[in-house]
């Protein structure tokens, strides 16, 4: 376990400057060799993950990814929703990694430990950039998991990807009780809005 308040050695040199502060959240750059992470030895249905951010503004109380912020030196679990790290790739490895995933027949999971369409995406566009790269590499298997209605922003791009690759979008909706969700998912979109977004994608031919 990492010492509270001190980033793990592997992260220390990768943490960059603060790039934005708004809505009670601080956004800081985090450099990485690639926006894709290959899983080794994990019993998961996917072989690669893409998490454009570390942390998530939606603040879901049950999120299993909260403890990962300890590696960045955050002892307070609330920092997961208030200290958001925006990933910046140091090199252009994304296309090469996408081809490796394709050639290995491995699924790519976007949003396994963060929401790729949390409000930060409208400011930084990391997820959009990943999807633009995916659109250049055919015959991929890609799953996106989100609670956000903002995914419909990329509808045309998603349609292009779906025409050349196996693409699906998973919407997380654990209840239709908006009052309940306001307590346990305080900054996520209302459930009815998520269902409307899901319907929009489905009507556009995107598998959901």
N, C-alpha and C positions, 0 to 999 in steps of 0.2 A: 504494500500500500504506500502511496506517495505521502510525503510529509506535508501536512496542511499548510497552505499558503505558498508552497514552493512547487513550481512546475517540474514534472519529471524531466530528467536530462534530455531525453529525446525530443522534448517540446520546447525547451528553453530558448534555443536559438531560432526557432521557427515563429515565435510570437512577435508580431510587428506592431505598428502604430495603431492608435485609435483612429478610425476613419469616419465615425458618425456617432451621434448620441441623440436619441429621440424616444418618445413614448416609454420612458422609464427603462430603456435598454441602452447598453453601450456596445458598439460594434468595433471589433479589432481584427486586424489581418492575421492570418495564420498560413504561412507558406507550406507547400507540400510538393513532393515530386510529381504526383499525379492526382487528379481528382477521383480516380478509380482505385479501389483497394481490393486486392485479391485475397480471398479467404483460403486458408490452408488448414486442413484437418478438422474443419467445422462441419457438423452434421446439419447443414442448412440446404434448402432447396435451390439456392443460388450460389454462384461461385465468385461473383464480384459485387461490390457495393459502391454506390456514389452517394456521399453525404456532403452536399455543397457547403453546409454550415456545421459548426459544433455548437450545440445549444439550440433552443427553440423558443420563440416568443409566445407560443400558444399556452405554455405553462400547464400542461396536463399533469394532474397530481399523481397519476399512476405511471408516468413514463419510466420505462426501464433503463433509459439512457442517461438519466440524471447522474449516476455515480461516475460516468466517464469524465465529468468536469474536474474530478479530483486530480486527474493526470495533468491538468492545466493549472493546478495550484489552488483550486476553489474548494474550500471545506463546506461552505454554505450551499445546501441543495437548491436554494432559491436562485443562486447565480446562474443556474442552467438556463433560466428564462430571461435574465437581466444582463448577462455577459455573453454576447453572441460572437463567435469567431467566424469570420468570412474567409473561406479557403481561396488561396491564390496559388496556382500551379507554377512552379519555377521553370519548367520546360514544357515542350509541346509533346507530351507522351500520350495524350488522350486517344488520338486516332490509333496509335500502335496498340494500346491496351484494349481498345474496342475490337480490333482485329484479333487479338489474342483470345478474347472472350468468345468471339464468333467461331474461330477455328477450333476452340476447345469445346464447343457446344454448350457453353455455360451461360446461365441466366444472369442478367445484370439487374440488381435491385436498387432503385433510386429512392432514397428516403427510408433507409432501414433504422437510422438512429437520429433522425431530425426530420422536420417537414420541409421538403424542397421548395414548397410554395408558401412558406411563412412570409409575413410582411416584408422581411429583409430582402426577399427576392425581387420585389418591385424596385428596390434601390440599387441592388448590386448585379442582378441578372446572371448569377452563376448557373442556375439551373437551365436557363434559356441557352446559354453558351454550350452546355453539355448536350442538350437536345439538338442543337445545330450540328454538332460533331457527329452525333448518332445518325442524323439524316444523311450523312455522307458515307456511311458504312452500311451496306445492305445485309440482310439475312442475320440480324441480331435477334436476341430474345431479351426483351426489356419490360420490367414491371415498375410502375411508379405508385408509391403509396403517399396519400395526402389527406388532410382534412380541409384543404383550402379551396375556395371557389376560384381562386386566381389561376388555377390550372387551365381554365377555359381561355385565358389570354393567349395560350399557345396552341389553340385548336387547329389552326391551319398547319402548323409545324408537326403536330401529333398525327394529323392525317397523312402527311408526307412520309413520316416514319412508318406508320401502319401499312402503307402501300408497299413497303420494301422489307419490312421486318415484322416479327411477332411482338406486338405491343399490347399492353393492357394497363389500365389505371385502376388501382384499388382505392376506394374511399372508405375512410374509417368513420363509422357512425355507430357509437355504442348504445345510443338511446335517442328516442325522438322527443324526450322531455327537455325542452329548452332551459327550464329553470334548474333542473338537475345538472345539466351540462355546464351551465354558467358557474357552478360551484367547482366542478372537477376539471373543466376545460375552459378556464376563465376568458381566454382571448381567442379561442377558435371560433370560426363562423357557426351560426345557428344550424341545427340539423336540417331544417327545411331548405336552407340555402345550399347546403351540401348536396341534398337530393336533387335540387334543381340543376346544379352543376353536373351531377352524374347523368341526369337525363339529357342535358345538352350534349355531353360527350357521346352517349349511346346513340342519340339521334344522328350524330355526325359520323357514325360508323366506327367509333373507338370502342374496343372491347373493355367492359367494366366488370 
